[in-house]
């Protein structure tokens, strides 16, 4: 991303602090951060900042992007009883915020001695306040001493763009690779979607579909049907578990997977929206295994796009026979599966994995805990199995361990305990 403005590009000033095309462009987090450096340069020039002053601004950005500070831009309280989605998003906020703050420190130090070339005359922009709190030293520097309206509005715009950038990246595990839609207002076009996303995160247990909807908005700029993932020009955003161990993968975060073959935007939706209405099969009624299942093979297969949506399945094959499991239900099963600390206790029965995968509807039990041994199987096979089990009181456990019943196990009287290899054994 070039750091100098090119002659003939739109004039800066007013609400324009960049040369992004009106139709929008796509940038990674690092590229967008670099594109905001003219705002920092304008602050340095107008305020005659020194290296000592940069320490004040470093403290300000770290306080704004951290959790639990007076100046935090994300008042998210986390504790041992926080919902999994909130914990995952909170950890993302801390990681991304710390990295953006480090980029800011490096940029300020560099711009003091190697300034970004700006058009003739000072950079003056109008930045509508979003209410971010300043640390006392930053308020003194930007509003008092050598500061004033020009410096304050330049910093306000830069700070708000950094907050918007941090929040836009929260849904993605590989956030540095995500192509963000950027317009002449930077990331301000994400504000309505961000407000809805953060409101749900802060006042209730946020739904997975809401995380996906926000992620889609920051990549494409448009909304779409509710779903568990999406694809847009150049790639797909689907839950991280598709290339991680089900034991350790995040439940709610997405991974952006670049794919030049992807053209039109589409939302991935489950085949059955309400799994409560899906037919069920009691695990006790499954046919007994006549031979050991052995290793199974699996792959994902996507359906065609229809009305902006598409479905996908996991195909599991064994001895020339194939079982099909809806990918949406498999991912739903992974989100709902319990992964509590191992303790004493044994399941009272066992069931065959291949028989469960071929069962009609969703498999469940009413006759005590039942173990399905998926050790030795590929992660995608395990995910398919989670999509075949009725997602109530399903426990995912490393092989060699057993799980004691807890009140967190849900309302049902029995559990389906799925044993899998530990991640390091895969």
C-alpha positions as CSV (number, residue, x, y, z in Angstrom):
1,X,0.0,0.0,0.0
2,X,1.7,3.3,-1.1
3,X,2.3,5.8,1.7
4,X,2.3,8.9,-0.5
5,X,-0.7,10.5,-2.1
6,X,-0.7,10.4,-5.9
7,X,-1.3,13.6,-7.9
8,X,-4.7,13.7,-9.5
9,X,-6.4,11.7,-6.7
10,X,-9.3,13.2,-4.7
11,X,-8.4,16.3,-2.7
12,X,-8.1,15.8,1.1
13,X,-9.9,17.7,3.7
14,X,-13.5,17.9,5.1
15,X,-14.5,14.3,5.6
16,X,-11.8,13.0,3.2
17,X,-8.6,11.8,4.7
18,X,-7.8,9.1,2.1
19,X,-7.8,8.4,-1.6
20,X,-9.9,5.3,-1.6
21,X,-12.2,5.0,-4.7
22,X,-15.8,5.8,-4.3
23,X,-16.8,2.2,-5.2
24,X,-14.7,0.9,-2.4
25,X,-11.6,-1.3,-2.3
26,X,-10.4,-4.3,-0.4
27,X,-7.5,-4.2,2.1
28,X,-6.1,-6.4,4.8
29,X,-5.8,-5.1,8.4
30,X,-2.2,-4.1,7.9
31,X,-2.9,-2.4,4.6
32,X,-5.7,-0.5,6.1
33,X,-3.6,0.5,9.1
34,X,-1.0,1.9,6.8
35,X,-3.6,3.8,4.8
36,X,-4.6,5.7,8.0
37,X,-1.0,7.0,8.6
38,X,-1.8,10.4,7.0
39,X,-4.1,11.0,10.0
40,X,-1.2,10.3,12.4
41,X,1.1,12.5,10.3
42,X,-1.5,15.3,10.5
43,X,-1.6,15.0,14.3
44,X,2.2,15.2,14.5
45,X,2.4,18.2,12.2
46,X,-0.4,20.2,13.8
47,X,0.6,19.4,17.4
48,X,4.4,19.5,16.8
49,X,4.6,16.1,18.6
50,X,7.8,14.8,20.1
51,X,8.9,11.3,21.0
52,X,7.9,11.9,24.6
53,X,4.4,12.9,23.4
54,X,4.1,9.6,21.4
55,X,4.3,7.7,24.7
56,X,1.1,9.5,25.8
57,X,-0.7,8.5,22.6
58,X,0.6,4.9,22.9
59,X,-1.0,4.7,26.4
60,X,-4.2,6.1,24.9
61,X,-4.6,3.6,22.1
62,X,-3.7,0.7,24.5
63,X,-6.3,1.8,27.0
64,X,-9.0,2.2,24.3
65,X,-8.4,-1.2,22.7
66,X,-8.0,-3.1,26.0
67,X,-10.8,-4.7,28.1
68,X,-11.6,-3.5,31.6
69,X,-10.1,0.0,31.4
70,X,-11.9,3.3,32.0
71,X,-11.3,4.2,28.4
72,X,-12.2,0.8,26.9
73,X,-14.2,0.9,23.6
74,X,-15.6,-2.6,24.3
75,X,-17.1,-2.8,27.8
76,X,-17.2,-6.6,27.8
77,X,-17.0,-8.3,31.2
78,X,-15.6,-11.8,31.2
79,X,-15.7,-14.4,33.9
80,X,-15.8,-18.2,34.4
81,X,-19.5,-18.2,33.7
82,X,-19.3,-16.2,30.5
83,X,-20.8,-17.8,27.4
84,X,-18.3,-19.5,25.1
85,X,-18.9,-17.0,22.3
86,X,-18.2,-14.1,24.6
87,X,-15.0,-15.7,25.8
88,X,-13.8,-16.4,22.3
89,X,-14.6,-12.9,21.1
90,X,-13.1,-11.3,24.2
91,X,-9.8,-13.2,23.7
92,X,-9.9,-12.0,20.1
93,X,-10.4,-8.4,21.2
94,X,-7.4,-8.6,23.5
95,X,-5.1,-10.2,21.0
96,X,-6.0,-8.0,18.1
97,X,-6.0,-4.8,20.3
98,X,-2.5,-5.5,21.5
99,X,-1.3,-6.0,18.0
100,X,-2.9,-2.8,16.7
101,X,-1.4,-0.9,19.6
102,X,2.0,-2.3,18.8
103,X,1.6,-1.2,15.1
104,X,0.6,2.3,16.4
105,X,3.7,2.6,18.6
106,X,6.0,1.7,15.7
107,X,4.1,4.0,13.3
108,X,4.4,7.0,15.6
109,X,8.1,6.5,16.1
110,X,8.7,6.2,12.4
111,X,6.5,9.1,11.3
112,X,8.4,11.4,13.7
113,X,11.6,11.0,11.6
114,X,10.2,9.7,8.3
115,X,7.0,11.6,7.6
116,X,4.3,10.6,5.1
117,X,4.2,13.2,2.2
118,X,1.0,15.1,2.4
119,X,-0.5,17.6,-0.1
120,X,0.4,21.3,0.3
121,X,-1.0,22.8,3.5
122,X,-2.1,21.2,6.7
123,X,-4.5,18.2,6.8
124,X,-7.8,19.2,8.3
125,X,-10.8,16.8,8.5
126,X,-14.1,16.8,10.1
127,X,-14.6,13.8,12.4
128,X,-17.9,13.2,14.0
129,X,-17.3,12.2,17.6
130,X,-18.2,8.6,18.6
131,X,-17.7,9.2,22.4
132,X,-14.3,7.4,23.0
133,X,-12.9,8.4,26.3
134,X,-9.3,9.8,26.5
135,X,-6.8,9.2,29.2
136,X,-6.0,12.4,31.3
137,X,-2.6,12.8,29.7
138,X,-4.0,12.3,26.2
139,X,-6.8,14.8,26.8
140,X,-4.2,17.4,28.0
141,X,-2.0,16.8,25.0
142,X,-4.8,16.8,22.3
143,X,-7.1,19.5,23.8
144,X,-4.8,21.6,25.9
145,X,-1.1,22.5,25.7
146,X,-0.4,22.6,21.9
147,X,-3.6,20.8,20.9
148,X,-6.9,22.1,19.6
149,X,-9.8,21.3,17.3
150,X,-7.7,20.3,14.3
151,X,-5.5,17.9,16.3
152,X,-8.5,16.6,18.3
153,X,-10.5,15.8,15.2
154,X,-7.6,14.1,13.4
155,X,-7.0,11.9,16.4
156,X,-10.7,11.2,17.0
157,X,-11.0,9.9,13.4
158,X,-7.8,7.8,13.6
159,X,-8.8,6.4,17.0
160,X,-12.3,5.5,15.8
161,X,-11.0,3.8,12.7
162,X,-8.7,1.7,14.9
163,X,-11.7,0.7,17.1
164,X,-13.7,-0.2,14.0
165,X,-10.8,-2.2,12.6
166,X,-10.4,-4.2,15.8
167,X,-14.1,-4.9,15.9
168,X,-14.4,-5.8,12.3
169,X,-11.7,-8.5,12.8
170,X,-13.2,-10.1,15.9
171,X,-15.0,-13.0,14.1
172,X,-11.9,-14.3,12.3
173,X,-9.2,-16.6,13.6
174,X,-6.8,-15.5,10.8
175,X,-7.8,-11.9,11.1
176,X,-4.6,-10.6,9.4
177,X,-5.6,-12.3,6.1
178,X,-9.2,-11.1,5.9
179,X,-10.0,-8.8,2.9
180,X,-12.0,-5.9,4.4
181,X,-14.2,-3.7,2.3
182,X,-13.0,-0.1,2.6
183,X,-14.9,3.0,1.4
184,X,-14.0,6.7,1.4
185,X,-15.2,6.8,5.0
186,X,-12.7,4.0,5.9
187,X,-14.6,1.5,8.0
188,X,-17.4,3.8,9.1
189,X,-19.8,2.1,6.8
190,X,-19.6,-0.9,9.2
191,X,-21.1,1.2,12.1
192,X,-24.7,0.0,11.8
193,X,-23.8,-3.7,11.6
194,X,-21.2,-3.2,14.3
195,X,-23.7,-1.6,16.6
196,X,-26.1,-4.5,16.2
197,X,-23.3,-7.0,16.7
198,X,-21.9,-5.4,19.8
199,X,-25.4,-4.8,21.3
200,X,-26.2,-8.5,21.1
201,X,-22.8,-9.5,22.4
202,X,-23.1,-7.2,25.4
203,X,-26.7,-7.8,26.4
204,X,-27.3,-11.5,25.7
205,X,-25.7,-14.7,24.6
206,X,-24.8,-13.8,21.0
207,X,-26.0,-16.1,18.3
208,X,-23.6,-17.7,15.9
209,X,-25.7,-16.4,13.0
210,X,-25.1,-12.9,14.3
211,X,-21.4,-13.3,14.3
212,X,-21.6,-14.6,10.7
213,X,-23.8,-11.7,9.6
214,X,-21.3,-9.1,11.0
215,X,-18.4,-10.9,9.4
216,X,-20.2,-10.9,6.1
217,X,-20.9,-7.2,6.3
218,X,-17.3,-6.2,6.9
219,X,-16.1,-8.3,4.0
220,X,-18.9,-7.6,1.5
221,X,-20.7,-4.5,2.8
222,X,-24.1,-6.1,2.5
223,X,-26.3,-8.3,4.6
224,X,-27.7,-11.7,3.6
225,X,-29.8,-14.6,4.9
226,X,-28.9,-16.0,8.4
227,X,-26.4,-18.9,8.2
228,X,-23.3,-20.5,9.6
229,X,-20.9,-19.2,7.0
230,X,-20.6,-17.3,3.8
231,X,-18.6,-17.0,0.6
232,X,-17.7,-13.9,-1.3
233,X,-15.5,-13.0,-4.2
234,X,-12.1,-14.6,-3.5
235,X,-12.9,-16.9,-0.7
236,X,-15.1,-18.4,2.0
237,X,-15.6,-17.8,5.7
238,X,-16.6,-20.9,7.6
239,X,-16.2,-22.1,11.2
240,X,-12.6,-22.7,12.2
241,X,-13.2,-26.4,13.2
242,X,-13.2,-27.4,9.5
243,X,-9.4,-27.5,9.7
244,X,-8.8,-27.9,13.4
245,X,-9.3,-30.5,16.0
246,X,-12.9,-30.6,17.3
247,X,-11.5,-30.9,20.8
248,X,-9.7,-27.5,20.7
249,X,-11.2,-25.5,17.8
250,X,-13.2,-22.4,18.7
251,X,-17.0,-23.0,18.6
252,X,-18.0,-19.7,17.1
253,X,-15.0,-18.1,15.3
254,X,-14.6,-18.2,11.5
255,X,-11.6,-18.8,9.3
256,X,-11.2,-17.0,6.0
257,X,-10.0,-19.4,3.3
258,X,-8.9,-17.7,0.1
259,X,-10.2,-19.3,-3.1
260,X,-9.9,-17.4,-6.4
261,X,-12.6,-19.6,-7.9
262,X,-15.3,-18.1,-5.6
263,X,-17.2,-15.4,-7.4
264,X,-20.7,-14.5,-6.2
265,X,-21.6,-14.0,-2.6
266,X,-23.7,-16.7,-0.9
267,X,-24.6,-17.7,2.6
268,X,-24.3,-21.3,3.9
269,X,-27.4,-22.5,5.6
270,X,-28.3,-25.8,7.3
271,X,-30.7,-28.2,5.5
272,X,-33.0,-28.2,8.6
273,X,-33.4,-24.9,10.3
274,X,-35.1,-26.4,13.4
275,X,-33.3,-29.5,14.5
276,X,-35.9,-30.1,17.2
277,X,-38.3,-31.1,14.4
278,X,-35.9,-33.5,12.7
279,X,-36.6,-37.3,13.0
280,X,-34.7,-39.2,15.7
281,X,-33.3,-42.7,16.2
282,X,-32.6,-44.2,19.6
283,X,-29.0,-45.3,19.8
284,X,-30.3,-48.5,21.5
285,X,-32.1,-49.3,18.2
286,X,-29.1,-49.1,16.0
287,X,-28.0,-52.4,14.5
288,X,-25.0,-53.9,16.2
289,X,-21.6,-53.7,14.5
290,X,-20.8,-56.9,12.8
291,X,-17.2,-55.9,12.1
292,X,-14.9,-53.2,13.4
293,X,-15.6,-50.0,11.6
294,X,-12.0,-49.2,10.9
295,X,-10.8,-45.9,9.4
296,X,-13.5,-43.9,7.5
297,X,-12.9,-41.3,4.9
298,X,-14.7,-38.0,4.6
299,X,-14.9,-35.0,2.4
300,X,-17.2,-31.9,2.1
301,X,-19.5,-31.4,-0.9
302,X,-21.3,-28.1,-1.6
303,X,-24.6,-27.7,-3.2
304,X,-25.6,-25.1,-5.9
305,X,-26.4,-21.5,-5.0
306,X,-30.2,-20.8,-4.9
307,X,-31.6,-17.4,-3.8
308,X,-28.2,-16.4,-2.3
309,X,-27.9,-19.5,-0.2
310,X,-26.3,-22.9,-0.4
311,X,-26.0,-26.0,1.7
312,X,-23.1,-28.4,2.1
313,X,-22.6,-32.0,3.3
314,X,-20.0,-34.2,4.7
315,X,-19.7,-37.4,2.8
316,X,-18.3,-40.3,4.9
317,X,-17.4,-43.5,3.0
318,X,-16.6,-47.0,4.3
319,X,-16.3,-50.1,2.1
320,X,-18.0,-48.5,-0.9
321,X,-20.9,-47.2,1.2
322,X,-21.5,-43.5,1.8
323,X,-23.3,-41.7,4.6
324,X,-24.3,-38.0,4.2
325,X,-24.4,-35.5,7.1
326,X,-25.5,-31.9,6.7
327,X,-22.5,-29.7,7.4
328,X,-24.7,-27.1,9.1
329,X,-25.9,-29.7,11.6
330,X,-22.4,-30.9,12.1
331,X,-21.2,-27.4,13.0
332,X,-24.2,-26.9,15.2
333,X,-23.3,-30.2,17.0
334,X,-19.8,-29.0,17.5
335,X,-20.9,-25.7,19.0
336,X,-23.3,-27.4,21.4
337,X,-21.0,-30.3,22.5
338,X,-19.7,-30.2,26.1
339,X,-16.0,-30.3,26.7
340,X,-15.7,-30.3,30.4
341,X,-12.7,-31.2,32.5
342,X,-12.3,-35.0,32.6
343,X,-13.1,-36.7,35.9
344,X,-14.2,-40.2,37.2
345,X,-17.2,-41.9,35.7
346,X,-17.9,-44.4,33.0
347,X,-20.6,-44.7,30.3
348,X,-23.0,-47.6,30.7
349,X,-23.1,-48.6,27.0
350,X,-21.4,-48.4,23.7
351,X,-22.5,-47.8,20.1
352,X,-20.9,-48.1,16.7
353,X,-19.8,-44.9,14.9
354,X,-20.5,-46.2,11.4
355,X,-24.0,-47.4,12.4
356,X,-24.7,-44.0,14.0
357,X,-23.5,-42.2,10.8
358,X,-26.0,-44.2,8.7
359,X,-28.9,-43.8,11.0
360,X,-32.0,-41.9,9.8
361,X,-32.4,-38.5,11.5
362,X,-30.5,-37.7,14.7
363,X,-29.3,-40.2,17.2
364,X,-30.2,-39.9,20.8
365,X,-30.5,-42.0,24.0
366,X,-32.9,-42.3,26.9
367,X,-31.2,-45.3,28.6
368,X,-28.1,-44.0,30.3
369,X,-24.8,-42.8,29.0
370,X,-23.6,-44.3,25.8
371,X,-20.0,-44.1,24.4
372,X,-19.2,-43.8,20.7
373,X,-15.5,-44.5,20.1
374,X,-14.3,-42.3,17.3
375,X,-10.6,-42.7,18.0
376,X,-8.4,-43.3,15.0
377,X,-10.8,-41.3,12.8
378,X,-10.2,-38.1,10.8
379,X,-11.3,-34.8,12.4
380,X,-13.9,-34.4,9.6
381,X,-15.3,-37.9,10.4
382,X,-15.7,-36.8,14.1
383,X,-17.4,-33.6,12.9
384,X,-19.8,-35.6,10.8
385,X,-20.6,-37.8,13.8
386,X,-21.4,-34.7,15.9
387,X,-23.8,-33.8,13.1
388,X,-25.6,-37.1,13.5
389,X,-26.0,-36.9,17.3
390,X,-29.0,-35.0,18.7
391,X,-27.2,-31.9,20.2
392,X,-28.3,-32.3,23.8
393,X,-25.9,-33.7,26.4
394,X,-23.3,-34.7,23.8
395,X,-19.8,-34.8,25.4
396,X,-16.6,-34.7,23.4
397,X,-13.7,-36.3,25.3
398,X,-10.1,-37.3,24.6
399,X,-9.6,-41.0,24.5
400,X,-8.5,-42.5,27.8
401,X,-10.6,-40.1,29.8
402,X,-14.1,-40.2,31.1
403,X,-16.5,-37.4,32.2
404,X,-18.4,-37.0,35.4
405,X,-21.9,-35.7,35.1
406,X,-22.3,-32.1,36.0
407,X,-25.3,-29.7,36.1
408,X,-23.9,-28.1,32.9
409,X,-24.7,-31.3,31.1
410,X,-28.2,-30.0,30.2
411,X,-31.7,-31.2,30.9
412,X,-31.7,-34.7,29.4
413,X,-31.3,-37.8,31.6
414,X,-28.6,-39.4,29.4
415,X,-25.5,-38.5,27.5
416,X,-23.8,-39.5,24.3
417,X,-20.1,-39.5,25.1
418,X,-17.9,-39.3,21.9
419,X,-14.3,-40.4,22.4
420,X,-11.7,-38.9,20.0
421,X,-7.9,-38.8,19.8
422,X,-6.2,-36.0,21.6
423,X,-5.0,-33.3,19.1
424,X,-1.3,-34.2,19.5
425,X,-2.1,-37.8,18.4
426,X,-3.6,-36.7,15.1
